[in-house]
């Protein structure tokens, strides 16, 4: 099992560790609910060093990424980030990712932890079978530690450790600077739905960066946060998680990700299959559900309409903010936008569920 540079710290803090995609990761420290509410109310610090980083460079890097990803890379300028996806020819998703533009001939892809080796191999195979001759791919995942500082007090905390102009790093942009004397890429995206930063540094500096952030942040309410709260936070904002809302069998246009799927930009992998599916009429759609009675919707639970199975829960939880069961579900298009009552099958019960336009927490 792989370990991040901070595993010893997590264990010293009494974190409960789990196998996450082959990585030994903290699922919680003080408890999922307490950690979740700390991020919503103050700030939380996540170790996300398990995420993968792939560098794409060369004179044809732009052209290659325009073909390999679904979003329009032409919209990026230096210092900007784009949420996008890579798809198979079938239209199913290889992975979703964030794409960082350092220059017209240099980009960094931040990919999901359990997919990093698969993603790199897929890009290599795609490059070999193409006419892109001036492109270099380097898997730099082992070179980076990555911390995520999230929450309404994240700016107040981070500005104590850096001279970088955080106000100039607007949403989905990044800058290179120093934090606590550590050379860092400072980006501002946020998988929690709160304001916050992702801090990329050398693996050898990860522990120092964590300790300095906690030192200045604890008086302001900063807590270490595990993957359990990371999941409830992203679900309240209805953000997709690979393996749940998007998979090799689920197209992004089925999963509320048409906005990152630019079918009009020109050829890219999976485009033809998605155009064909769209023209034929999508058979299923991802929707939000809020339970009308007590219960916790879990992944895989059936969604019912008139007693018939019409889909399934892709992600579900008891929302710590709303204190209600919430879920994302992939259901038949015929009932997705209808007024017919829906239910979620939870063990031997069928609990009423209201369609909810995401996000669940505004």
BELJOUR-V591202 format. One record per backbone hydrogen bond with DSSP energy under -1.0 kcal/mol. CO is the residue of the C=O (numbers start at 1). NH is the residue of the N-H. If there is no record, write none. Layout:
# BELJOUR-V591202
((CO	NH) (CO	NH))
This chain:
# BELJOUR-V591202
((2	24) (4	7) (6	10) (7	11) (8	12) (9	13) (10	15) (11	14) (16	27) (16	28) (18	25) (20	23) (22	2) (23	20) (25	18) (26	227) (27	228) (28	16) (31	35) (32	36) (33	37) (34	38) (35	39) (36	40) (37	41) (38	42) (42	153) (43	223) (44	150) (45	225) (46	148) (48	51) (52	111) (53	140) (54	109) (55	138) (56	107) (57	136) (58	61) (60	64) (61	65) (62	66) (63	67) (64	68) (65	69) (67	269) (70	262) (72	75) (73	76) (77	80) (79	174) (80	101) (82	99) (84	97) (85	70) (86	94) (86	95) (88	91) (92	88) (95	86) (97	84) (98	110) (99	82) (100	108) (101	79) (103	106) (105	58) (106	102) (106	103) (107	56) (108	100) (109	54) (110	98) (111	52) (112	115) (113	116) (115	119) (116	120) (117	121) (118	122) (119	123) (120	124) (121	125) (122	126) (123	127) (124	128) (125	129) (127	130) (131	133) (134	60) (136	57) (138	55) (140	143) (143	203) (145	201) (146	48) (147	199) (148	46) (149	197) (150	44) (151	154) (153	157) (154	158) (155	159) (157	160) (158	161) (161	180) (164	166) (165	168) (168	170) (170	173) (172	81) (173	188) (175	186) (177	184) (179	182) (182	179) (184	177) (185	200) (186	175) (187	198) (188	172) (195	151) (197	149) (198	187) (199	147) (200	185) (201	145) (202	205) (205	209) (206	210) (207	211) (208	212) (209	213) (210	214) (211	215) (212	216) (213	217) (214	218) (217	220) (217	222) (218	221) (223	45) (226	230) (227	231) (228	232) (229	233) (230	234) (231	235) (232	236) (234	239) (235	238) (236	360) (236	361) (241	244) (241	245) (246	243) (247	93) (251	254) (252	257) (254	286) (257	260) (258	261) (261	263) (262	265) (268	271) (270	274) (271	275) (272	276) (273	277) (274	278) (275	279) (276	280) (283	333) (285	331) (287	329) (288	356) (289	327) (290	354) (298	301) (301	313) (302	345) (303	310) (304	343) (305	308) (308	305) (310	332) (311	303) (312	330) (313	300) (315	328) (317	326) (319	323) (324	319) (325	291) (326	317) (327	289) (328	314) (328	315) (329	287) (330	312) (331	285) (332	335) (332	336) (342	353) (343	304) (344	351) (346	349) (349	346) (351	344) (352	292) (354	290))
